[in-house]
């Protein structure tokens, strides 16, 4: 997402690799079994709702990014990861309820954007 100055990398890892990666680089892990409908990285859209792990209910994404004091100019660009019709991850939040990794996982890594 060059507009935010970020590049996102996705990698499927084994349980041992996931533990090492997560602990050493603080990377997010998502269960591959819950993501069988594929993944789409997109910007936030009006009306998006998300239920981060540990939350009792879904919340409008607009409210979540407002709580994190994301500027209004960046809100429409905010990264959202979708599997099927469900938002499974929003940058800056834990994964959606029920998609945290137990075995094989997808690791999401953020890096500064470097144009080719």
Backbone atoms as SQL, in Angstrom:
CREATE TABLE atoms (id INTEGER PRIMARY KEY, chain TEXT, resi INTEGER, resn TEXT, atom TEXT, x REAL, y REAL, z REAL);
INSERT INTO atoms VALUES
  (1, 'A', 1, 'UNK', 'N', 0.837, -1.157, 0.000),
  (2, 'A', 1, 'UNK', 'CA', 0.000, 0.000, 0.000),
  (3, 'A', 1, 'UNK', 'C', 0.894, 1.235, 0.000),
  (4, 'A', 2, 'UNK', 'N', 1.315, 1.643, -1.177),
  (5, 'A', 2, 'UNK', 'CA', 2.230, 2.778, -1.272),
  (6, 'A', 2, 'UNK', 'C', 1.668, 4.069, -0.682),
  (7, 'A', 3, 'UNK', 'N', 0.334, 4.229, -0.693),
  (8, 'A', 3, 'UNK', 'CA', -0.262, 5.440, -0.147),
  (9, 'A', 3, 'UNK', 'C', 0.047, 5.599, 1.341),
  (10, 'A', 4, 'UNK', 'N', 0.211, 4.503, 2.049),
  (11, 'A', 4, 'UNK', 'CA', 0.553, 4.543, 3.474),
  (12, 'A', 4, 'UNK', 'C', 2.051, 4.385, 3.712),
  (13, 'A', 5, 'UNK', 'N', 2.814, 4.168, 2.631),
  (14, 'A', 5, 'UNK', 'CA', 4.245, 3.968, 2.771),
  (15, 'A', 5, 'UNK', 'C', 4.608, 2.604, 3.325),
  (16, 'A', 6, 'UNK', 'N', 3.737, 1.584, 3.075),
  (17, 'A', 6, 'UNK', 'CA', 3.949, 0.241, 3.621),
  (18, 'A', 6, 'UNK', 'C', 3.860, -0.831, 2.549),
  (19, 'A', 7, 'UNK', 'N', 4.608, -1.896, 2.765),
  (20, 'A', 7, 'UNK', 'CA', 4.507, -3.121, 1.984),
  (21, 'A', 7, 'UNK', 'C', 4.141, -4.230, 2.961),
  (22, 'A', 8, 'UNK', 'N', 3.170, -5.054, 2.587),
  (23, 'A', 8, 'UNK', 'CA', 2.760, -6.181, 3.419),
  (24, 'A', 8, 'UNK', 'C', 3.227, -7.465, 2.762),
  (25, 'A', 9, 'UNK', 'N', 3.841, -8.346, 3.557),
  (26, 'A', 9, 'UNK', 'CA', 4.282, -9.655, 3.076),
  (27, 'A', 9, 'UNK', 'C', 3.522, -10.720, 3.844),
  (28, 'A', 10, 'UNK', 'N', 3.073, -11.754, 3.110),
  (29, 'A', 10, 'UNK', 'CA', 2.312, -12.856, 3.694),
  (30, 'A', 10, 'UNK', 'C', 3.084, -14.141, 3.472),
  (31, 'A', 11, 'UNK', 'N', 3.173, -14.956, 4.517),
  (32, 'A', 11, 'UNK', 'CA', 3.927, -16.204, 4.420),
  (33, 'A', 11, 'UNK', 'C', 3.227, -17.270, 5.255),
  (34, 'A', 12, 'UNK', 'N', 3.070, -18.485, 4.680),
  (35, 'A', 12, 'UNK', 'CA', 2.531, -19.610, 5.441),
  (36, 'A', 12, 'UNK', 'C', 3.691, -20.274, 6.157),
  (37, 'A', 13, 'UNK', 'N', 3.546, -20.469, 7.474),
  (38, 'A', 13, 'UNK', 'CA', 4.622, -21.037, 8.282),
  (39, 'A', 13, 'UNK', 'C', 4.098, -22.189, 9.126),
  (40, 'A', 14, 'UNK', 'N', 5.022, -23.030, 9.571),
  (41, 'A', 14, 'UNK', 'CA', 4.703, -24.149, 10.458),
  (42, 'A', 14, 'UNK', 'C', 4.605, -23.631, 11.893),
  (43, 'A', 15, 'UNK', 'N', 4.100, -24.443, 12.829),
  (44, 'A', 15, 'UNK', 'CA', 3.989, -23.970, 14.217),
  (45, 'A', 15, 'UNK', 'C', 5.312, -23.472, 14.799),
  (46, 'A', 16, 'UNK', 'N', 6.395, -24.175, 14.571),
  (47, 'A', 16, 'UNK', 'CA', 7.692, -23.749, 15.100),
  (48, 'A', 16, 'UNK', 'C', 8.155, -22.435, 14.499),
  (49, 'A', 17, 'UNK', 'N', 7.995, -22.286, 13.195),
  (50, 'A', 17, 'UNK', 'CA', 8.374, -21.033, 12.539),
  (51, 'A', 17, 'UNK', 'C', 7.499, -19.883, 13.021),
  (52, 'A', 18, 'UNK', 'N', 6.217, -20.148, 13.211),
  (53, 'A', 18, 'UNK', 'CA', 5.293, -19.106, 13.656),
  (54, 'A', 18, 'UNK', 'C', 5.691, -18.604, 15.042),
  (55, 'A', 19, 'UNK', 'N', 6.035, -19.516, 15.946),
  (56, 'A', 19, 'UNK', 'CA', 6.439, -19.104, 17.294),
  (57, 'A', 19, 'UNK', 'C', 7.691, -18.246, 17.244),
  (58, 'A', 20, 'UNK', 'N', 8.684, -18.676, 16.471),
  (59, 'A', 20, 'UNK', 'CA', 9.931, -17.924, 16.361),
  (60, 'A', 20, 'UNK', 'C', 9.681, -16.558, 15.749),
  (61, 'A', 21, 'UNK', 'N', 8.938, -16.518, 14.636),
  (62, 'A', 21, 'UNK', 'CA', 8.670, -15.245, 13.961),
  (63, 'A', 21, 'UNK', 'C', 7.875, -14.311, 14.850),
  (64, 'A', 22, 'UNK', 'N', 6.850, -14.836, 15.477),
  (65, 'A', 22, 'UNK', 'CA', 5.972, -13.988, 16.291),
  (66, 'A', 22, 'UNK', 'C', 6.731, -13.424, 17.480),
  (67, 'A', 23, 'UNK', 'N', 7.494, -14.260, 18.155),
  (68, 'A', 23, 'UNK', 'CA', 8.191, -13.802, 19.353),
  (69, 'A', 23, 'UNK', 'C', 9.344, -12.865, 19.033),
  (70, 'A', 24, 'UNK', 'N', 10.047, -13.111, 17.946),
  (71, 'A', 24, 'UNK', 'CA', 11.215, -12.290, 17.662),
  (72, 'A', 24, 'UNK', 'C', 10.867, -10.986, 16.944),
  (73, 'A', 25, 'UNK', 'N', 9.794, -10.983, 16.124),
  (74, 'A', 25, 'UNK', 'CA', 9.471, -9.779, 15.361),
  (75, 'A', 25, 'UNK', 'C', 8.084, -9.220, 15.669),
  (76, 'A', 26, 'UNK', 'N', 7.373, -9.814, 16.614),
  (77, 'A', 26, 'UNK', 'CA', 6.019, -9.392, 16.962),
  (78, 'A', 26, 'UNK', 'C', 5.094, -9.382, 15.748),
  (79, 'A', 27, 'UNK', 'N', 5.102, -10.469, 15.021),
  (80, 'A', 27, 'UNK', 'CA', 4.259, -10.578, 13.832),
  (81, 'A', 27, 'UNK', 'C', 2.931, -11.228, 14.170),
  (82, 'A', 28, 'UNK', 'N', 1.933, -10.916, 13.389),
  (83, 'A', 28, 'UNK', 'CA', 0.590, -11.436, 13.582),
  (84, 'A', 28, 'UNK', 'C', 0.453, -12.799, 12.928),
  (85, 'A', 29, 'UNK', 'N', -0.297, -13.697, 13.587),
  (86, 'A', 29, 'UNK', 'CA', -0.511, -15.032, 13.027),
  (87, 'A', 29, 'UNK', 'C', -1.995, -15.282, 12.833),
  (88, 'A', 30, 'UNK', 'N', -2.352, -15.789, 11.657),
  (89, 'A', 30, 'UNK', 'CA', -3.733, -16.128, 11.338),
  (90, 'A', 30, 'UNK', 'C', -3.805, -17.584, 10.929),
  (91, 'A', 31, 'UNK', 'N', -4.815, -18.292, 11.381),
  (92, 'A', 31, 'UNK', 'CA', -4.983, -19.709, 11.077),
  (93, 'A', 31, 'UNK', 'C', -5.310, -19.926, 9.600),
  (94, 'A', 32, 'UNK', 'N', -4.576, -20.828, 8.946),
  (95, 'A', 32, 'UNK', 'CA', -4.839, -21.114, 7.530),
  (96, 'A', 32, 'UNK', 'C', -6.149, -21.868, 7.337),
  (97, 'A', 33, 'UNK', 'N', -6.568, -22.647, 8.311),
  (98, 'A', 33, 'UNK', 'CA', -7.810, -23.417, 8.153),
  (99, 'A', 33, 'UNK', 'C', -9.035, -22.510, 8.136),
  (100, 'A', 34, 'UNK', 'N', -8.979, -21.374, 8.800),
  (101, 'A', 34, 'UNK', 'CA', -10.115, -20.440, 8.811),
  (102, 'A', 34, 'UNK', 'C', -10.086, -19.482, 7.627),
  (103, 'A', 35, 'UNK', 'N', -9.037, -19.538, 6.822),
  (104, 'A', 35, 'UNK', 'CA', -8.881, -18.591, 5.718),
  (105, 'A', 35, 'UNK', 'C', -8.974, -19.289, 4.366),
  (106, 'A', 36, 'UNK', 'N', -9.781, -20.331, 4.283),
  (107, 'A', 36, 'UNK', 'CA', -9.822, -21.166, 3.085),
  (108, 'A', 36, 'UNK', 'C', -10.452, -20.492, 1.877),
  (109, 'A', 37, 'UNK', 'N', -11.101, -19.349, 2.056),
  (110, 'A', 37, 'UNK', 'CA', -11.730, -18.672, 0.918),
  (111, 'A', 37, 'UNK', 'C', -10.798, -17.664, 0.263),
  (112, 'A', 38, 'UNK', 'N', -9.525, -17.704, 0.585),
  (113, 'A', 38, 'UNK', 'CA', -8.555, -16.777, 0.017),
  (114, 'A', 38, 'UNK', 'C', -8.488, -15.490, 0.816),
  (115, 'A', 39, 'UNK', 'N', -7.495, -14.687, 0.504),
  (116, 'A', 39, 'UNK', 'CA', -7.261, -13.440, 1.214),
  (117, 'A', 39, 'UNK', 'C', -7.250, -12.270, 0.243),
  (118, 'A', 40, 'UNK', 'N', -7.838, -11.171, 0.657),
  (119, 'A', 40, 'UNK', 'CA', -7.821, -9.938, -0.129),
  (120, 'A', 40, 'UNK', 'C', -7.401, -8.808, 0.806),
  (121, 'A', 41, 'UNK', 'N', -6.303, -8.144, 0.474),
  (122, 'A', 41, 'UNK', 'CA', -5.866, -6.968, 1.219),
  (123, 'A', 41, 'UNK', 'C', -6.455, -5.761, 0.506),
  (124, 'A', 42, 'UNK', 'N', -7.222, -4.974, 1.244),
  (125, 'A', 42, 'UNK', 'CA', -7.886, -3.824, 0.642),
  (126, 'A', 42, 'UNK', 'C', -7.928, -2.686, 1.645),
  (127, 'A', 43, 'UNK', 'N', -8.374, -1.545, 1.190),
  (128, 'A', 43, 'UNK', 'CA', -8.571, -0.392, 2.064),
  (129, 'A', 43, 'UNK', 'C', -9.935, -0.494, 2.729),
  (130, 'A', 44, 'UNK', 'N', -10.074, 0.184, 3.845),
  (131, 'A', 44, 'UNK', 'CA', -11.345, 0.216, 4.561),
  (132, 'A', 44, 'UNK', 'C', -12.428, 0.837, 3.687),
  (133, 'A', 45, 'UNK', 'N', -13.645, 0.346, 3.865),
  (134, 'A', 45, 'UNK', 'CA', -14.801, 0.858, 3.124),
  (135, 'A', 45, 'UNK', 'C', -15.863, 1.334, 4.110),
  (136, 'A', 46, 'UNK', 'N', -16.678, 2.296, 3.693),
  (137, 'A', 46, 'UNK', 'CA', -17.776, 2.731, 4.571),
  (138, 'A', 46, 'UNK', 'C', -18.657, 1.531, 4.938),
  (139, 'A', 47, 'UNK', 'N', -19.028, 1.446, 6.199),
  (140, 'A', 47, 'UNK', 'CA', -19.894, 0.367, 6.665),
  (141, 'A', 47, 'UNK', 'C', -19.177, -0.886, 7.119),
  (142, 'A', 48, 'UNK', 'N', -17.849, -0.976, 6.935),
  (143, 'A', 48, 'UNK', 'CA', -17.099, -2.149, 7.393),
  (144, 'A', 48, 'UNK', 'C', -17.282, -2.326, 8.893),
  (145, 'A', 49, 'UNK', 'N', -17.398, -3.597, 9.300),
  (146, 'A', 49, 'UNK', 'CA', -17.507, -3.938, 10.721),
  (147, 'A', 49, 'UNK', 'C', -16.472, -5.016, 11.018),
  (148, 'A', 50, 'UNK', 'N', -15.978, -5.018, 12.262),
  (149, 'A', 50, 'UNK', 'CA', -14.903, -5.935, 12.645),
  (150, 'A', 50, 'UNK', 'C', -15.068, -6.308, 14.111),
  (151, 'A', 51, 'UNK', 'N', -14.778, -7.583, 14.411),
  (152, 'A', 51, 'UNK', 'CA', -14.791, -8.051, 15.800),
  (153, 'A', 51, 'UNK', 'C', -13.419, -8.604, 16.138),
  (154, 'A', 52, 'UNK', 'N', -12.547, -7.768, 16.740),
  (155, 'A', 52, 'UNK', 'CA', -11.227, -8.268, 17.119),
  (156, 'A', 52, 'UNK', 'C', -11.339, -9.318, 18.214),
  (157, 'A', 53, 'UNK', 'N', -10.372, -10.203, 18.242),
  (158, 'A', 53, 'UNK', 'CA', -10.327, -11.225, 19.280),
  (159, 'A', 53, 'UNK', 'C', -10.361, -10.543, 20.647),
  (160, 'A', 54, 'UNK', 'N', -11.179, -11.084, 21.548),
  (161, 'A', 54, 'UNK', 'CA', -11.318, -10.520, 22.875),
  (162, 'A', 54, 'UNK', 'C', -12.461, -9.533, 23.005),
  (163, 'A', 55, 'UNK', 'N', -13.047, -9.134, 21.877),
  (164, 'A', 55, 'UNK', 'CA', -14.178, -8.219, 21.892),
  (165, 'A', 55, 'UNK', 'C', -15.477, -9.018, 21.900),
  (166, 'A', 56, 'UNK', 'N', -16.491, -8.503, 22.558),
  (167, 'A', 56, 'UNK', 'CA', -17.763, -9.216, 22.655),
  (168, 'A', 56, 'UNK', 'C', -18.682, -8.981, 21.467),
  (169, 'A', 57, 'UNK', 'N', -18.434, -7.934, 20.689),
  (170, 'A', 57, 'UNK', 'CA', -19.336, -7.624, 19.587),
  (171, 'A', 57, 'UNK', 'C', -18.577, -7.002, 18.423),
  (172, 'A', 58, 'UNK', 'N', -19.219, -7.009, 17.257),
  (173, 'A', 58, 'UNK', 'CA', -18.625, -6.331, 16.115),
  (174, 'A', 58, 'UNK', 'C', -18.790, -4.831, 16.301),
  (175, 'A', 59, 'UNK', 'N', -17.844, -4.085, 15.771),
  (176, 'A', 59, 'UNK', 'CA', -17.835, -2.632, 15.873),
  (177, 'A', 59, 'UNK', 'C', -17.574, -2.053, 14.496),
  (178, 'A', 60, 'UNK', 'N', -18.141, -0.893, 14.229),
  (179, 'A', 60, 'UNK', 'CA', -17.853, -0.224, 12.968),
  (180, 'A', 60, 'UNK', 'C', -16.365, 0.100, 12.917),
  (181, 'A', 61, 'UNK', 'N', -15.763, -0.200, 11.787),
  (182, 'A', 61, 'UNK', 'CA', -14.345, 0.061, 11.610),
  (183, 'A', 61, 'UNK', 'C', -14.043, 1.548, 11.773),
  (184, 'A', 62, 'UNK', 'N', -14.960, 2.372, 11.338),
  (185, 'A', 62, 'UNK', 'CA', -14.809, 3.820, 11.479),
  (186, 'A', 62, 'UNK', 'C', -14.559, 4.201, 12.937),
  (187, 'A', 63, 'UNK', 'N', -15.278, 3.565, 13.857),
  (188, 'A', 63, 'UNK', 'CA', -15.115, 3.851, 15.282),
  (189, 'A', 63, 'UNK', 'C', -13.770, 3.338, 15.805),
  (190, 'A', 64, 'UNK', 'N', -13.359, 2.157, 15.341),
  (191, 'A', 64, 'UNK', 'CA', -12.085, 1.591, 15.799),
  (192, 'A', 64, 'UNK', 'C', -10.903, 2.469, 15.400),
  (193, 'A', 65, 'UNK', 'N', -10.864, 2.909, 14.149),
  (194, 'A', 65, 'UNK', 'CA', -9.724, 3.731, 13.717),
  (195, 'A', 65, 'UNK', 'C', -9.779, 5.119, 14.344),
  (196, 'A', 66, 'UNK', 'N', -10.976, 5.588, 14.623),
  (197, 'A', 66, 'UNK', 'CA', -11.108, 6.878, 15.316),
  (198, 'A', 66, 'UNK', 'C', -10.518, 6.756, 16.724),
  (199, 'A', 67, 'UNK', 'N', -10.769, 5.622, 17.407),
  (200, 'A', 67, 'UNK', 'CA', -10.231, 5.408, 18.755),
  (201, 'A', 67, 'UNK', 'C', -8.704, 5.399, 18.762),
  (202, 'A', 68, 'UNK', 'N', -8.118, 4.908, 17.672),
  (203, 'A', 68, 'UNK', 'CA', -6.658, 4.890, 17.557),
  (204, 'A', 68, 'UNK', 'C', -6.103, 6.196, 17.004),
  (205, 'A', 69, 'UNK', 'N', -6.967, 7.179, 16.851),
  (206, 'A', 69, 'UNK', 'CA', -6.580, 8.517, 16.377),
  (207, 'A', 69, 'UNK', 'C', -5.906, 8.485, 15.004),
  (208, 'A', 70, 'UNK', 'N', -6.466, 7.674, 14.117),
  (209, 'A', 70, 'UNK', 'CA', -5.990, 7.644, 12.742),
  (210, 'A', 70, 'UNK', 'C', -6.570, 8.870, 12.046),
  (211, 'A', 71, 'UNK', 'N', -5.742, 9.616, 11.350),
  (212, 'A', 71, 'UNK', 'CA', -6.218, 10.844, 10.705),
  (213, 'A', 71, 'UNK', 'C', -7.301, 10.525, 9.678),
  (214, 'A', 72, 'UNK', 'N', -8.197, 11.462, 9.476),
  (215, 'A', 72, 'UNK', 'CA', -9.301, 11.239, 8.545),
  (216, 'A', 72, 'UNK', 'C', -8.785, 10.971, 7.132),
  (217, 'A', 73, 'UNK', 'N', -7.654, 11.545, 6.764),
  (218, 'A', 73, 'UNK', 'CA', -7.077, 11.300, 5.444),
  (219, 'A', 73, 'UNK', 'C', -6.577, 9.876, 5.269),
  (220, 'A', 74, 'UNK', 'N', -6.169, 9.221, 6.355),
  (221, 'A', 74, 'UNK', 'CA', -5.664, 7.855, 6.271),
  (222, 'A', 74, 'UNK', 'C', -6.740, 6.809, 6.511),
  (223, 'A', 75, 'UNK', 'N', -7.871, 7.193, 7.091),
  (224, 'A', 75, 'UNK', 'CA', -8.920, 6.220, 7.413),
  (225, 'A', 75, 'UNK', 'C', -9.403, 5.452, 6.197),
  (226, 'A', 76, 'UNK', 'N', -9.584, 6.134, 5.077),
  (227, 'A', 76, 'UNK', 'CA', -10.082, 5.450, 3.878),
  (228, 'A', 76, 'UNK', 'C', -9.014, 4.553, 3.252),
  (229, 'A', 77, 'UNK', 'N', -7.758, 4.725, 3.655),
  (230, 'A', 77, 'UNK', 'CA', -6.660, 3.902, 3.133),
  (231, 'A', 77, 'UNK', 'C', -6.281, 2.776, 4.093),
  (232, 'A', 78, 'UNK', 'N', -6.891, 2.730, 5.276),
  (233, 'A', 78, 'UNK', 'CA', -6.454, 1.818, 6.325),
  (234, 'A', 78, 'UNK', 'C', -6.552, 0.364, 5.871),
  (235, 'A', 79, 'UNK', 'N', -5.475, -0.444, 6.040),
  (236, 'A', 79, 'UNK', 'CA', -5.441, -1.827, 5.562),
  (237, 'A', 79, 'UNK', 'C', -6.400, -2.757, 6.311),
  (238, 'A', 80, 'UNK', 'N', -7.126, -3.532, 5.521),
  (239, 'A', 80, 'UNK', 'CA', -8.095, -4.512, 5.999),
  (240, 'A', 80, 'UNK', 'C', -7.830, -5.794, 5.236),
  (241, 'A', 81, 'UNK', 'N', -7.797, -6.925, 5.922),
  (242, 'A', 81, 'UNK', 'CA', -7.618, -8.221, 5.273),
  (243, 'A', 81, 'UNK', 'C', -8.933, -8.977, 5.361),
  (244, 'A', 82, 'UNK', 'N', -9.387, -9.449, 4.220),
  (245, 'A', 82, 'UNK', 'CA', -10.693, -10.088, 4.123),
  (246, 'A', 82, 'UNK', 'C', -10.536, -11.517, 3.618),
  (247, 'A', 83, 'UNK', 'N', -11.321, -12.418, 4.177),
  (248, 'A', 83, 'UNK', 'CA', -11.395, -13.800, 3.695),
  (249, 'A', 83, 'UNK', 'C', -12.870, -14.090, 3.474),
  (250, 'A', 84, 'UNK', 'N', -13.242, -14.348, 2.223),
  (251, 'A', 84, 'UNK', 'CA', -14.658, -14.463, 1.908),
  (252, 'A', 84, 'UNK', 'C', -15.278, -13.096, 2.108),
  (253, 'A', 85, 'UNK', 'N', -16.352, -13.017, 2.835),
  (254, 'A', 85, 'UNK', 'CA', -17.004, -11.729, 3.108),
  (255, 'A', 85, 'UNK', 'C', -16.692, -11.235, 4.518),
  (256, 'A', 86, 'UNK', 'N', -15.741, -11.877, 5.201),
  (257, 'A', 86, 'UNK', 'CA', -15.438, -11.547, 6.588),
  (258, 'A', 86, 'UNK', 'C', -14.093, -10.831, 6.707),
  (259, 'A', 87, 'UNK', 'N', -14.064, -9.753, 7.483),
  (260, 'A', 87, 'UNK', 'CA', -12.801, -9.076, 7.786),
  (261, 'A', 87, 'UNK', 'C', -12.116, -9.879, 8.886),
  (262, 'A', 88, 'UNK', 'N', -10.895, -10.361, 8.595),
  (263, 'A', 88, 'UNK', 'CA', -10.177, -11.210, 9.547),
  (264, 'A', 88, 'UNK', 'C', -9.027, -10.482, 10.238),
  (265, 'A', 89, 'UNK', 'N', -8.662, -9.298, 9.712),
  (266, 'A', 89, 'UNK', 'CA', -7.574, -8.534, 10.323),
  (267, 'A', 89, 'UNK', 'C', -7.699, -7.080, 9.900),
  (268, 'A', 90, 'UNK', 'N', -7.399, -6.203, 10.844),
  (269, 'A', 90, 'UNK', 'CA', -7.308, -4.771, 10.604),
  (270, 'A', 90, 'UNK', 'C', -6.001, -4.326, 11.220),
  (271, 'A', 91, 'UNK', 'N', -5.220, -3.576, 10.481),
  (272, 'A', 91, 'UNK', 'CA', -3.917, -3.120, 10.977),
  (273, 'A', 91, 'UNK', 'C', -4.084, -2.438, 12.337),
  (274, 'A', 92, 'UNK', 'N', -3.241, -2.864, 13.287),
  (275, 'A', 92, 'UNK', 'CA', -3.243, -2.280, 14.622),
  (276, 'A', 92, 'UNK', 'C', -4.133, -2.995, 15.621),
  (277, 'A', 93, 'UNK', 'N', -4.801, -4.059, 15.187),
  (278, 'A', 93, 'UNK', 'CA', -5.714, -4.809, 16.047),
  (279, 'A', 93, 'UNK', 'C', -5.361, -6.285, 16.025),
  (280, 'A', 94, 'UNK', 'N', -5.782, -7.025, 17.058),
  (281, 'A', 94, 'UNK', 'CA', -5.612, -8.479, 17.016),
  (282, 'A', 94, 'UNK', 'C', -6.474, -9.052, 15.897),
  (283, 'A', 95, 'UNK', 'N', -6.208, -10.297, 15.500),
  (284, 'A', 95, 'UNK', 'CA', -7.038, -10.906, 14.452),
  (285, 'A', 95, 'UNK', 'C', -8.490, -11.023, 14.907),
  (286, 'A', 96, 'UNK', 'N', -9.361, -11.287, 13.952),
  (287, 'A', 96, 'UNK', 'CA', -10.780, -11.465, 14.258),
  (288, 'A', 96, 'UNK', 'C', -10.960, -12.646, 15.199),
  (289, 'A', 97, 'UNK', 'N', -12.017, -12.596, 15.971),
  (290, 'A', 97, 'UNK', 'CA', -12.350, -13.691, 16.874),
  (291, 'A', 97, 'UNK', 'C', -12.412, -14.991, 16.075),
  (292, 'A', 98, 'UNK', 'N', -11.681, -15.998, 16.520),
  (293, 'A', 98, 'UNK', 'CA', -11.723, -17.309, 15.886),
  (294, 'A', 98, 'UNK', 'C', -10.735, -17.556, 14.764),
  (295, 'A', 99, 'UNK', 'N', -9.887, -16.599, 14.406),
  (296, 'A', 99, 'UNK', 'CA', -8.920, -16.861, 13.333),
  (297, 'A', 99, 'UNK', 'C', -7.478, -16.849, 13.810),
  (298, 'A', 100, 'UNK', 'N', -7.261, -16.809, 15.109),
  (299, 'A', 100, 'UNK', 'CA', -5.909, -16.861, 15.647),
  (300, 'A', 100, 'UNK', 'C', -5.304, -18.240, 15.371),
  (301, 'A', 101, 'UNK', 'N', -4.017, -18.288, 15.145),
  (302, 'A', 101, 'UNK', 'CA', -3.348, -19.516, 14.724),
  (303, 'A', 101, 'UNK', 'C', -3.120, -20.492, 15.869),
  (304, 'A', 102, 'UNK', 'N', -3.291, -21.770, 15.559),
  (305, 'A', 102, 'UNK', 'CA', -2.960, -22.828, 16.500),
  (306, 'A', 102, 'UNK', 'C', -1.864, -23.703, 15.908),
  (307, 'A', 103, 'UNK', 'N', -1.992, -24.011, 14.630),
  (308, 'A', 103, 'UNK', 'CA', -0.991, -24.848, 13.959),
  (309, 'A', 103, 'UNK', 'C', -0.364, -24.034, 12.844),
  (310, 'A', 104, 'UNK', 'N', -0.518, -24.502, 11.602),
  (311, 'A', 104, 'UNK', 'CA', 0.026, -23.761, 10.470),
  (312, 'A', 104, 'UNK', 'C', -0.638, -22.390, 10.402),
  (313, 'A', 105, 'UNK', 'N', 0.127, -21.360, 10.046),
  (314, 'A', 105, 'UNK', 'CA', -0.400, -20.004, 10.121),
  (315, 'A', 105, 'UNK', 'C', 0.081, -19.152, 8.961),
  (316, 'A', 106, 'UNK', 'N', -0.624, -18.056, 8.733),
  (317, 'A', 106, 'UNK', 'CA', -0.185, -17.013, 7.819),
  (318, 'A', 106, 'UNK', 'C', 0.411, -15.913, 8.673),
  (319, 'A', 107, 'UNK', 'N', 1.636, -15.529, 8.371),
  (320, 'A', 107, 'UNK', 'CA', 2.300, -14.454, 9.087),
  (321, 'A', 107, 'UNK', 'C', 2.233, -13.208, 8.208),
  (322, 'A', 108, 'UNK', 'N', 1.835, -12.089, 8.799),
  (323, 'A', 108, 'UNK', 'CA', 1.775, -10.814, 8.086),
  (324, 'A', 108, 'UNK', 'C', 2.906, -9.944, 8.606),
  (325, 'A', 109, 'UNK', 'N', 3.738, -9.481, 7.697),
  (326, 'A', 109, 'UNK', 'CA', 4.869, -8.647, 8.071),
  (327, 'A', 109, 'UNK', 'C', 4.762, -7.319, 7.340),
  (328, 'A', 110, 'UNK', 'N', 4.964, -6.226, 8.051),
  (329, 'A', 110, 'UNK', 'CA', 4.943, -4.888, 7.461),
  (330, 'A', 110, 'UNK', 'C', 6.368, -4.396, 7.278),
  (331, 'A', 111, 'UNK', 'N', 6.598, -3.780, 6.134),
  (332, 'A', 111, 'UNK', 'CA', 7.899, -3.171, 5.857),
  (333, 'A', 111, 'UNK', 'C', 7.672, -1.807, 5.227),
  (334, 'A', 112, 'UNK', 'N', 8.632, -0.900, 5.338),
  (335, 'A', 112, 'UNK', 'CA', 8.504, 0.371, 4.634),
  (336, 'A', 112, 'UNK', 'C', 8.414, 0.131, 3.130),
  (337, 'A', 113, 'UNK', 'N', 7.580, 0.887, 2.457),
  (338, 'A', 113, 'UNK', 'CA', 7.418, 0.767, 1.005),
  (339, 'A', 113, 'UNK', 'C', 8.645, 1.310, 0.304),
  (340, 'A', 114, 'UNK', 'N', 9.155, 0.516, -0.653),
  (341, 'A', 114, 'UNK', 'CA', 10.300, 0.930, -1.475),
  (342, 'A', 114, 'UNK', 'C', 9.914, 0.763, -2.936),
  (343, 'A', 115, 'UNK', 'N', 9.738, 1.859, -3.657),
  (344, 'A', 115, 'UNK', 'CA', 9.353, 1.735, -5.065),
  (345, 'A', 115, 'UNK', 'C', 10.419, 0.986, -5.869),
  (346, 'A', 116, 'UNK', 'N', 9.969, 0.272, -6.876),
  (347, 'A', 116, 'UNK', 'CA', 10.875, -0.542, -7.706),
  (348, 'A', 116, 'UNK', 'C', 11.726, 0.320, -8.598);
